[in-house]
Amino acid sequence: ARDRKQEALRLLEKAGSGDPEMLLSRANILSEMNRADEADRVLREIEAKWPEWDRAWVAHGILLERSHPAEAARKLRTALALGSRDPAAACALARLAGSSAQSTAGTAACSARQ
């Protein structure tokens, strides 16, 4: 499986950095390979080039959820402010918020997914 991920990375790098979908795929693969620092750099690049694209903010928030919870929450709130309808954003924000009243909508979204 690692060889397939490495091959996918090679192909995505060859494709270049002009497509946010390709870059997001690259960041996801890097994250799956436990290369979080590299995934973080790719996601920051996407956010800089396409700041209006909520999917990168969601992915970045989820990536940072355990290691940098405050920054993760900011990324997830940004995604929601940009109009993200991805339930993963609300679920991650609910996990970060714990059982506070502000996480009710996120908790409902997470429950609906299960």
C-alpha positions in Angstrom: 0.0 0.0 0.0 2.9 2.4 0.8 4.3 1.9 -2.7 0.9 2.8 -4.2 0.7 6.0 -2.1 4.3 6.8 -3.1 3.4 6.3 -6.8 0.3 8.5 -6.4 2.4 11.2 -4.8 4.9 11.0 -7.7 2.1 11.4 -10.3 0.4 14.3 -8.4 3.8 16.1 -8.1 4.3 15.6 -11.9 0.8 17.1 -12.5 1.9 20.3 -11.0 0.4 22.8 -8.5 -2.1 24.6 -10.7 -5.1 22.5 -9.6 -6.4 22.8 -6.0 -8.1 19.3 -6.2 -4.7 17.7 -7.1 -3.0 19.6 -4.3 -5.7 18.5 -1.8 -5.3 14.9 -2.9 -1.5 15.2 -2.4 -2.1 16.6 1.1 -4.5 13.8 1.9 -2.0 11.2 0.8 0.8 12.8 2.7 -1.3 12.8 5.8 -2.1 9.1 5.4 1.6 8.5 5.2 2.1 10.2 8.5 3.9 13.1 6.8 1.8 15.8 8.5 4.4 18.6 8.2 4.4 18.2 4.4 0.6 18.0 4.3 0.5 21.2 6.3 2.7 23.0 3.8 0.6 21.8 0.9 -2.6 22.9 2.6 -1.2 26.3 3.4 -0.2 26.7 -0.2 -3.8 25.9 -1.3 -5.2 28.4 1.3 -2.9 31.1 0.0 -3.7 30.5 -3.7 -7.5 29.8 -3.3 -8.5 31.3 0.1 -12.2 31.1 -0.9 -12.1 27.3 -1.3 -13.6 25.8 1.9 -12.5 22.2 1.3 -8.8 23.0 2.0 -9.8 24.7 5.3 -11.8 21.7 6.3 -9.0 19.3 5.5 -6.4 21.5 7.3 -8.6 21.8 10.4 -9.0 18.0 10.6 -5.2 17.5 10.1 -4.5 19.9 13.0 -7.2 18.6 15.2 -5.0 16.7 17.6 -1.7 18.5 17.4 -2.9 22.2 17.3 -6.6 22.3 18.4 -6.9 26.1 18.6 -5.6 26.5 15.1 -7.7 23.6 13.9 -10.8 25.3 15.3 -9.9 28.5 13.5 -9.5 26.6 10.2 -12.8 24.8 10.6 -14.7 28.1 11.5 -13.2 29.7 8.4 -14.5 26.8 6.3 -17.9 27.2 7.8 -17.8 30.9 7.3 -17.0 30.3 3.6 -20.2 28.2 3.3 -18.8 24.7 3.8 -21.6 22.1 4.0 -19.2 19.3 4.8 -20.4 17.5 7.9 -16.8 16.6 8.7 -16.2 20.3 9.6 -19.0 20.5 12.0 -18.1 17.1 13.6 -14.5 18.1 14.1 -15.5 21.5 15.5 -17.9 19.6 17.9 -15.1 17.3 19.0 -12.8 20.3 19.6 -15.5 22.2 21.5 -16.4 19.2 23.8 -19.9 19.1 25.1 -20.5 22.9 25.1 -23.7 24.4 23.9 -22.1 25.8 20.9 -21.3 22.3 19.6 -25.0 21.2 19.5 -25.2 21.6 15.7 -21.9 19.8 15.2 -22.9 17.0 17.5 -26.2 16.5 15.6 -24.4 16.4 12.3 -22.0 13.8 13.7 -24.8 11.7 15.0 -26.6 11.8 11.7 -23.4 10.4 10.0 -23.2 7.4 12.2 
